[in-house]
Amino acid sequence: MADCFLAGVIRAIRTRRSDNGNSRPAQSIITPFYTSNITSHSNLQCNLEQGLNEVKDIKDQLQKLRDIVEQESVRAEDETKESLIRENDALRRQLIEQDNIIKALKQQIALLKST
């Protein structure tokens, strides 16, 4: 909305400049702008509606992005859980193997002590 207002002000100032780039007196710039502002109420209404539609579109895009980010984080959490479960299973298998080795070594030590 502020962009539309500023665009109107800039347009009014630009149209009031002469061909050589010199500005007319300030009063001739400001007065026509206010009178044209009253007559262009429908233009302002249109610009306002366009601005509101743009804001709505941006909000919709942000919501879609938020949904995508949430889905990706859920996927990442699931992948992390699965990875941790696989790692845990591998560590359990290693622990069982090491327990078996320890058991076998204890048996060998017991046999050596008995002889």
Sine and cosine of phi, psi and omega as CSV:
sin_phi,cos_phi,sin_psi,cos_psi,sin_omega,cos_omega
0.00,0.00,-0.69,0.73,0.02,-1.00
-0.90,0.43,-0.57,0.82,0.03,-1.00
-0.89,0.45,-0.66,0.75,0.02,-1.00
-0.89,0.45,-0.68,0.73,0.01,-1.00
-0.89,0.46,-0.74,0.68,0.00,-1.00
-0.90,0.43,-0.61,0.79,0.03,-1.00
-0.88,0.47,-0.64,0.76,0.05,-1.00
-0.90,0.44,-0.66,0.75,0.02,-1.00
-0.90,0.43,-0.73,0.69,-0.02,-1.00
-0.90,0.44,-0.66,0.75,0.03,-1.00
-0.88,0.48,-0.68,0.73,0.00,-1.00
-0.90,0.44,-0.65,0.76,0.00,-1.00
-0.93,0.37,-0.68,0.74,-0.03,-1.00
-0.91,0.42,-0.63,0.77,-0.03,-1.00
-0.94,0.33,-0.35,0.94,-0.01,-1.00
-1.00,0.04,-0.11,0.99,0.00,-1.00
-0.98,0.17,0.53,-0.85,0.04,-1.00
-0.99,0.14,0.13,-0.99,-0.05,-1.00
-0.89,0.46,-0.50,0.87,-0.04,-1.00
-1.00,0.08,0.05,1.00,0.09,-1.00
1.00,-0.06,-0.10,1.00,0.03,-1.00
-0.99,0.15,0.62,-0.78,0.00,-1.00
-0.99,0.13,0.49,-0.87,0.15,-0.99
-0.98,0.18,0.16,-0.99,0.02,-1.00
-0.85,0.53,0.47,-0.88,-0.10,-1.00
-0.84,0.54,-0.60,0.80,-0.05,-1.00
-0.89,0.45,-0.63,0.77,-0.01,-1.00
-0.95,0.31,-0.33,0.95,0.05,-1.00
-0.99,0.14,-0.71,0.70,-0.13,-0.99
-0.97,0.25,-0.73,0.68,-0.09,-1.00
-0.85,0.52,-0.76,0.65,0.02,-1.00
-0.89,0.45,-0.50,0.86,0.00,-1.00
-0.90,0.44,-0.72,0.69,-0.03,-1.00
-0.91,0.41,-0.63,0.78,0.03,-1.00
-0.93,0.36,-0.61,0.79,0.03,-1.00
-0.95,0.30,-0.45,0.89,0.02,-1.00
-0.91,0.41,-0.63,0.78,0.02,-1.00
-0.92,0.40,-0.67,0.75,-0.04,-1.00
-0.97,0.26,-0.33,0.94,-0.05,-1.00
-0.97,-0.24,0.56,0.83,0.03,-1.00
-0.86,0.51,-0.63,0.77,0.00,-1.00
-0.91,0.41,-0.57,0.82,0.06,-1.00
-0.91,0.42,-0.66,0.75,0.03,-1.00
-0.91,0.42,-0.65,0.76,0.04,-1.00
-0.87,0.49,-0.68,0.73,0.02,-1.00
-0.90,0.44,-0.72,0.70,0.02,-1.00
-0.88,0.47,-0.63,0.77,0.03,-1.00
-0.89,0.45,-0.71,0.70,0.02,-1.00
-0.90,0.44,-0.64,0.77,0.04,-1.00
-0.89,0.45,-0.68,0.73,0.03,-1.00
-0.89,0.46,-0.68,0.73,0.03,-1.00
-0.90,0.44,-0.63,0.78,0.05,-1.00
-0.90,0.43,-0.64,0.77,0.04,-1.00
-0.90,0.45,-0.67,0.74,0.02,-1.00
-0.89,0.46,-0.68,0.74,0.03,-1.00
-0.88,0.47,-0.69,0.73,0.03,-1.00
-0.88,0.48,-0.67,0.74,0.01,-1.00
-0.90,0.44,-0.67,0.74,0.04,-1.00
-0.87,0.48,-0.67,0.74,0.02,-1.00
-0.89,0.46,-0.68,0.74,0.02,-1.00
-0.90,0.44,-0.66,0.75,0.03,-1.00
-0.89,0.45,-0.63,0.78,0.03,-1.00
-0.90,0.44,-0.67,0.74,0.03,-1.00
-0.88,0.47,-0.68,0.73,0.02,-1.00
-0.89,0.46,-0.66,0.75,0.03,-1.00
-0.88,0.47,-0.67,0.74,0.03,-1.00
-0.88,0.47,-0.67,0.74,0.01,-1.00
-0.89,0.45,-0.70,0.71,0.00,-1.00
-0.88,0.47,-0.68,0.73,0.02,-1.00
-0.89,0.45,-0.67,0.74,0.02,-1.00
-0.89,0.45,-0.68,0.73,-0.01,-1.00
-0.91,0.42,-0.63,0.78,0.00,-1.00
-0.93,0.37,-0.59,0.81,0.05,-1.00
-0.91,0.42,-0.68,0.74,0.04,-1.00
-0.88,0.47,-0.69,0.72,-0.01,-1.00
-0.89,0.46,-0.66,0.75,0.04,-1.00
-0.89,0.46,-0.68,0.73,0.01,-1.00
-0.89,0.45,-0.69,0.72,0.02,-1.00
-0.90,0.43,-0.63,0.78,0.02,-1.00
-0.90,0.43,-0.69,0.73,0.03,-1.00
-0.87,0.49,-0.72,0.69,-0.01,-1.00
-0.89,0.46,-0.67,0.74,0.02,-1.00
-0.88,0.47,-0.69,0.73,0.01,-1.00
-0.91,0.41,-0.61,0.79,0.03,-1.00
-0.90,0.43,-0.70,0.71,0.03,-1.00
-0.88,0.47,-0.69,0.72,0.01,-1.00
-0.89,0.45,-0.66,0.75,0.03,-1.00
-0.88,0.48,-0.69,0.72,0.03,-1.00
-0.88,0.47,-0.68,0.74,0.01,-1.00
-0.89,0.45,-0.67,0.74,0.02,-1.00
-0.91,0.42,-0.60,0.80,0.05,-1.00
-0.90,0.44,-0.67,0.74,0.03,-1.00
-0.89,0.46,-0.67,0.74,0.04,-1.00
-0.89,0.46,-0.65,0.76,0.01,-1.00
-0.89,0.45,-0.67,0.74,0.03,-1.00
-0.89,0.46,-0.69,0.72,0.03,-1.00
-0.87,0.49,-0.70,0.71,0.00,-1.00
-0.91,0.41,-0.61,0.79,0.07,-1.00
-0.88,0.47,-0.65,0.76,0.04,-1.00
-0.90,0.43,-0.65,0.76,0.03,-1.00
-0.89,0.45,-0.71,0.70,0.01,-1.00
-0.87,0.49,-0.67,0.74,0.01,-1.00
-0.88,0.47,-0.70,0.71,0.00,-1.00
-0.90,0.43,-0.66,0.75,0.02,-1.00
-0.91,0.42,-0.64,0.77,0.04,-1.00
-0.89,0.46,-0.64,0.77,0.03,-1.00
-0.90,0.43,-0.65,0.76,0.02,-1.00
-0.91,0.42,-0.66,0.75,0.02,-1.00
-0.90,0.45,-0.67,0.74,0.01,-1.00
-0.89,0.46,-0.64,0.77,0.03,-1.00
-0.91,0.40,-0.64,0.77,0.00,-1.00
-0.92,0.39,-0.60,0.80,0.01,-1.00
-0.93,0.36,-0.57,0.82,-0.04,-1.00
-0.97,0.24,-0.31,0.95,0.01,-1.00
-0.99,-0.10,0.00,0.00,0.00,0.00
